[in-house]
């Protein structure tokens, strides 16, 4: 049956349905059920045949092929049921995320991200997504994901607060991209995970960035801790919209040395911060006119000179 094309399978399905239609005239319930069973099997084979064996050889690879065919598109679980040909498609989706590093998020994760303004896909309304809806955010595979998931599994079981778990995971992965699904798993699927990430950035000064908060080069749904250090306490009260506007105005470059994020490497792991022209301690305000973009190396030099 695997060698048949969709047209041949469709023809056979029609024949089976004709047999079932004749069986409807009888009074035997079991005879009707037994006549319908081959139709279910044939329909499953028809769905699998839509993706050829040369493109994908098993259920998991058919699911991935379908996701990559329609990235950044809401895919319903029923679609995956058809193309995979198996009832356990959700397990295969999880394997693609956990073991193979594909950035797939569920409808629940999308909603939680949107609550913190971290879901910048204007053509998609995450509030309309259900728990069996999925989106592939990037067609690029993250090959380090399996290692991070193993670490997340260890931290997840620790008897500490959700925010502390998230911070510990970030600090173990400085400079590495982390997905919302990983953080949601770390928090044992509690909806508070997105709020805790925001608190770590805005209230505790950890330089966690996203596409919306200073790193437009990052993919949708990705978080990154730029450095294992907190910003000065007075800098933590700068509103996110002000930060974004200052960074854009300064073209995401240090006003002193002109360093930009494009030059980042692990041997020079600096990042960009905002510096008060008139010091905050003497009344300098958190306004765009009083702020400038400085890399951490130049920022430290400025404060040392003072």
Backbone torsions as a table, in degrees:
resi	resn	phi	psi	omega
1	UNK	NA	-28.7	-178.9
2	UNK	-63.7	-25.7	-177.7
3	UNK	-84.4	-8.3	-178.9
4	UNK	-77.5	147.6	175.6
5	UNK	-88.9	174.4	-175.0
6	UNK	-62.3	-36.8	-179.1
7	UNK	-63.9	-42.4	179.4
8	UNK	-65.9	-42.3	179.4
9	UNK	-64.9	-38.4	179.2
10	UNK	-64.4	-38.7	178.5
11	UNK	-63.5	-43.5	179.2
12	UNK	-65.4	-37.2	179.1
13	UNK	-63.0	-40.6	177.9
14	UNK	-60.8	-39.8	179.0
15	UNK	-65.3	-40.8	178.8
16	UNK	-65.7	-39.0	178.7
17	UNK	-67.5	-32.8	175.8
18	UNK	-64.9	-42.5	176.8
19	UNK	-60.7	-42.0	179.6
20	UNK	-64.8	-38.8	179.6
21	UNK	-61.2	-39.4	178.1
22	UNK	-68.1	-34.3	-178.7
23	UNK	-69.0	-23.5	179.8
24	UNK	-62.7	-21.9	-179.0
25	UNK	-75.7	-14.4	-179.8
26	UNK	-87.4	170.2	-179.8
27	UNK	-96.9	-9.1	-174.8
28	UNK	-79.3	115.1	-179.6
29	UNK	-64.4	-45.3	-176.2
30	UNK	-66.1	-35.7	178.8
31	UNK	-62.1	-37.8	177.8
32	UNK	-66.4	-43.9	-179.6
33	UNK	-62.8	-46.4	-179.0
34	UNK	-64.1	-31.3	178.3
35	UNK	-73.0	-25.4	-178.6
36	UNK	-84.6	-23.8	-178.7
37	UNK	-55.8	-48.7	178.8
38	UNK	-60.1	-29.2	177.9
39	UNK	-65.1	-41.0	178.1
40	UNK	-62.4	-46.0	-179.4
41	UNK	-63.9	-41.4	-179.0
42	UNK	-66.6	-38.7	178.4
43	UNK	-63.9	-38.5	177.2
44	UNK	-63.0	-43.6	179.0
45	UNK	-65.3	-34.4	178.7
46	UNK	-65.6	-42.5	177.3
47	UNK	-62.6	-43.8	179.3
48	UNK	-63.2	-33.2	-175.6
49	UNK	-71.3	-14.1	-178.8
50	UNK	-65.8	-24.8	174.3
51	UNK	-113.9	116.4	-172.9
52	UNK	-66.8	154.7	-179.5
53	UNK	-65.0	-22.5	176.8
54	UNK	-73.1	-24.5	178.0
55	UNK	-89.1	-33.6	-178.5
56	UNK	-156.0	132.1	-170.7
57	UNK	-99.1	-18.4	-178.4
58	UNK	-143.3	-179.7	-174.5
59	UNK	-59.9	-44.8	-178.1
60	UNK	-63.1	-44.2	-178.7
61	UNK	-69.9	-29.8	175.8
62	UNK	-68.4	-39.3	177.2
63	UNK	-62.7	-46.3	179.6
64	UNK	-62.8	-43.0	178.4
65	UNK	-57.3	-43.4	-178.4
66	UNK	-66.3	-43.8	177.6
67	UNK	-59.9	-45.7	-177.9
68	UNK	-68.8	-25.0	177.0
69	UNK	-70.8	-29.4	-177.5
70	UNK	-132.5	65.2	179.4
71	UNK	-69.4	155.3	179.0
72	UNK	53.9	35.4	178.8
73	UNK	-129.3	138.8	178.0
74	UNK	-71.0	119.5	179.3
75	UNK	-110.9	123.3	179.9
76	UNK	-83.9	150.9	-179.3
77	UNK	-58.2	-31.9	179.1
78	UNK	-62.9	-34.4	176.7
79	UNK	-64.1	-42.3	-179.8
80	UNK	-68.5	-33.4	176.0
81	UNK	-61.4	-40.5	-179.1
82	UNK	-68.4	-52.4	-173.7
83	UNK	-73.5	-28.2	-179.8
84	UNK	-80.8	-34.6	-177.8
85	UNK	77.6	15.3	-179.4
86	UNK	-134.5	153.4	176.9
87	UNK	-75.3	-26.0	-174.3
88	UNK	-90.1	35.9	-176.7
89	UNK	-61.9	-33.0	-177.7
90	UNK	-62.8	-35.3	177.3
91	UNK	-65.9	-39.0	178.8
92	UNK	-66.9	-36.3	176.3
93	UNK	-62.7	-43.0	179.7
94	UNK	-63.7	-39.6	177.5
95	UNK	-62.4	-39.9	178.6
96	UNK	-61.5	-37.1	179.5
97	UNK	-74.5	-50.6	-170.6
98	UNK	-78.1	-52.1	-172.3
99	UNK	-86.1	-26.3	-172.0
100	UNK	-119.2	-1.1	169.6
101	UNK	72.8	32.7	175.6
102	UNK	-92.4	132.9	-174.3
103	UNK	-81.5	79.4	179.0
104	UNK	-110.1	128.0	177.4
105	UNK	-117.6	152.6	178.3
106	UNK	-89.7	170.5	177.6
107	UNK	-61.4	-36.3	179.8
108	UNK	-64.8	-44.6	178.7
109	UNK	-64.0	-40.5	178.7
110	UNK	-59.5	-42.3	179.2
111	UNK	-64.4	-42.5	-179.3
112	UNK	-65.7	-37.2	175.9
113	UNK	-65.9	-41.2	-178.5
114	UNK	-63.9	-32.4	178.6
115	UNK	-61.6	-25.6	179.0
116	UNK	-107.9	20.0	178.5
117	UNK	57.5	37.6	-179.5
118	UNK	-116.6	28.2	179.9
119	UNK	-129.4	73.5	-173.9
120	UNK	-85.8	59.0	171.4
121	UNK	-114.1	92.1	-170.6
122	UNK	-61.6	-22.3	-177.6
123	UNK	-85.8	-2.0	-177.2
124	UNK	-123.2	132.4	175.4
125	UNK	-99.8	102.4	-176.4
126	UNK	-65.3	-21.8	179.7
127	UNK	-68.9	-18.4	179.2
128	UNK	-90.2	-4.3	-178.2
129	UNK	-82.3	144.3	177.3
130	UNK	-102.0	173.6	-179.1
131	UNK	-63.6	-20.2	179.0
132	UNK	-100.7	16.8	174.3
133	UNK	-100.3	146.3	-177.7
134	UNK	-137.8	156.1	173.3
135	UNK	-136.6	132.1	169.0
136	UNK	-88.7	113.5	-173.9
137	UNK	-80.8	-29.0	-177.6
138	UNK	-144.4	142.0	177.8
139	UNK	-86.4	1.8	177.9
140	UNK	-93.7	129.8	-179.5
141	UNK	-82.0	136.3	176.3
142	UNK	-96.5	102.4	-173.7
143	UNK	-77.4	-9.4	177.6
144	UNK	-92.3	-1.9	-173.2
145	UNK	-61.8	-39.5	-177.2
146	UNK	-60.1	-42.7	178.2
147	UNK	-61.7	-43.3	-178.8
148	UNK	-66.0	-37.2	179.4
149	UNK	-66.0	-36.1	176.4
150	UNK	-63.2	-42.6	177.6
151	UNK	-65.4	-42.9	179.1
152	UNK	-59.9	-36.4	179.8
153	UNK	-64.2	-36.7	177.9
154	UNK	-69.3	-50.1	-177.8
155	UNK	-65.1	-35.6	-179.0
156	UNK	-55.9	-34.5	-175.9
157	UNK	-84.9	-7.6	-178.2
158	UNK	-72.4	147.2	-176.7
159	UNK	-88.9	65.1	178.0
160	UNK	-133.9	167.4	-177.0
161	UNK	-65.4	156.1	-179.5
162	UNK	-57.5	-44.4	-179.5
163	UNK	-61.3	-38.8	179.4
164	UNK	-68.6	-35.6	176.4
165	UNK	-63.4	-46.1	-178.8
166	UNK	-62.9	-45.2	179.6
167	UNK	-63.3	-42.2	179.1
168	UNK	-60.5	-40.2	179.7
169	UNK	-67.4	-44.0	177.1
170	UNK	-59.8	-45.2	-175.9
171	UNK	-68.9	-22.9	175.3
172	UNK	-82.9	-8.4	-177.5
173	UNK	-133.4	44.3	-178.8
174	UNK	-59.9	131.6	178.7
175	UNK	79.3	1.6	-179.8
176	UNK	-107.1	145.6	179.5
177	UNK	-74.2	134.7	180.0
178	UNK	-127.6	136.9	-177.3
179	UNK	-93.9	159.2	176.0
180	UNK	-61.3	-33.4	178.6
181	UNK	-64.1	-37.9	177.4
182	UNK	-63.8	-43.7	-179.4
183	UNK	-68.4	-37.0	176.5
184	UNK	-63.4	-42.6	177.7
185	UNK	-63.9	-43.0	179.9
186	UNK	-57.8	-37.3	-178.9
187	UNK	-85.5	14.2	-178.3
188	UNK	56.3	41.0	175.3
189	UNK	66.0	14.5	176.2
190	UNK	-72.4	140.5	-175.2
191	UNK	-69.9	-11.5	-175.7
192	UNK	-75.6	-7.9	-171.4
193	UNK	-57.6	-40.7	-177.8
194	UNK	-67.0	-37.4	178.0
195	UNK	-66.9	-38.4	179.2
196	UNK	-64.9	-36.8	176.8
197	UNK	-63.5	-44.1	178.7
198	UNK	-61.8	-40.8	179.0
199	UNK	-62.9	-40.9	178.6
200	UNK	-60.4	-35.1	-179.6
201	UNK	-78.6	-49.4	-170.9
202	UNK	-87.0	-35.3	-176.1
203	UNK	-98.0	-29.0	-176.3
204	UNK	-110.7	-4.3	170.6
205	UNK	75.7	20.1	176.7
206	UNK	-81.8	130.6	-174.9
207	UNK	-76.0	69.2	177.2
208	UNK	-93.3	122.6	-175.1
209	UNK	-120.4	157.1	176.1
210	UNK	-138.6	-178.5	176.6
211	UNK	-59.2	-32.8	-176.8
212	UNK	-87.7	-14.2	-172.8
213	UNK	-123.7	50.9	169.9
214	UNK	108.2	-3.0	179.3
215	UNK	-132.4	74.5	-178.4
216	UNK	-63.4	-11.9	178.6
217	UNK	-77.5	-14.3	-178.8
218	UNK	-78.6	151.5	177.9
219	UNK	-73.2	159.7	175.4
220	UNK	-61.2	135.7	176.6
221	UNK	84.1	8.7	-177.5
222	UNK	-109.6	138.6	177.2
223	UNK	-119.8	150.4	-178.3
224	UNK	-149.9	129.2	173.1
225	UNK	-90.1	113.4	-172.3
226	UNK	-74.4	-30.9	-178.7
227	UNK	-155.6	152.6	-177.9
228	UNK	-87.9	58.7	178.9
229	UNK	-156.6	148.9	178.7
230	UNK	-91.1	149.5	176.1
231	UNK	-77.8	158.9	177.0
232	UNK	-54.1	148.7	-172.9
233	UNK	-58.5	-38.9	-177.0
234	UNK	-70.7	-21.1	179.1
235	UNK	-79.5	-12.7	-176.1
236	UNK	-77.7	-10.9	-176.3
237	UNK	-96.2	6.3	178.4
238	UNK	-75.1	122.3	-178.5
239	UNK	-61.1	146.5	-179.7
240	UNK	-57.0	-42.4	179.0
241	UNK	-60.4	-36.4	178.2
242	UNK	-66.7	-43.2	178.3
243	UNK	-58.2	-47.5	-178.3
244	UNK	-60.9	-44.5	-177.7
245	UNK	-64.7	-39.2	179.5
246	UNK	-67.3	-44.1	179.5
247	UNK	-62.2	-43.1	178.5
248	UNK	-64.7	-43.8	-179.9
249	UNK	-58.5	-39.5	-177.8
250	UNK	-90.7	12.2	176.4
251	UNK	56.8	32.1	177.9
252	UNK	54.6	41.3	178.6
253	UNK	-131.3	148.4	176.3
254	UNK	-66.7	131.0	-178.8
255	UNK	-69.8	-17.4	-178.0
256	UNK	-94.2	-57.9	-174.1
257	UNK	-104.1	-4.6	179.2
258	UNK	68.8	15.8	176.5
259	UNK	-64.6	140.8	176.2
260	UNK	-127.7	165.4	-176.9
261	UNK	-63.1	-22.4	178.9
262	UNK	-63.4	-20.2	-179.2
263	UNK	-92.5	1.7	-175.1
264	UNK	-62.3	139.3	169.0
265	UNK	-152.4	163.8	-172.3
266	UNK	-70.1	-13.2	176.7
267	UNK	-87.8	-11.5	178.1
268	UNK	-141.3	67.9	-169.0
269	UNK	-82.1	48.9	176.4
270	UNK	-77.4	168.0	172.6
271	UNK	-146.9	177.0	-175.7
272	UNK	-95.2	138.0	175.0
273	UNK	-129.0	172.3	174.9
274	UNK	-105.5	139.2	-177.5
275	UNK	-120.1	135.5	177.7
276	UNK	-79.6	122.9	176.3
277	UNK	-65.0	-50.5	170.3
278	UNK	-95.8	118.0	-173.4
279	UNK	-52.3	143.2	179.8
280	UNK	-61.1	-32.9	-176.7
281	UNK	-66.3	-22.4	-179.6
282	UNK	-112.8	26.2	173.3
283	UNK	100.5	4.9	177.9
284	UNK	-64.1	132.2	-174.1
285	UNK	-93.7	161.0	177.5
286	UNK	-86.2	59.7	179.4
287	UNK	-114.3	159.5	-177.7
288	UNK	-59.9	-37.3	-178.9
289	UNK	-68.3	-24.1	-177.9
290	UNK	-100.3	6.8	-177.0
291	UNK	-121.4	146.4	175.8
292	UNK	-140.2	156.6	-177.2
293	UNK	-88.3	125.8	-177.8
294	UNK	-134.6	139.4	173.8
295	UNK	-75.5	160.3	-175.2
296	UNK	-63.7	-31.7	179.1
297	UNK	-65.7	-49.4	179.2
298	UNK	-67.5	-35.2	179.8
299	UNK	-62.5	-43.6	178.0
300	UNK	-63.6	-39.1	179.0
301	UNK	-64.1	-41.1	178.8
302	UNK	-60.3	-46.2	-178.1
303	UNK	-71.6	-32.6	176.1
304	UNK	-65.9	-38.9	-179.5
305	UNK	-65.4	-27.0	179.0
306	UNK	-80.6	NA	NA
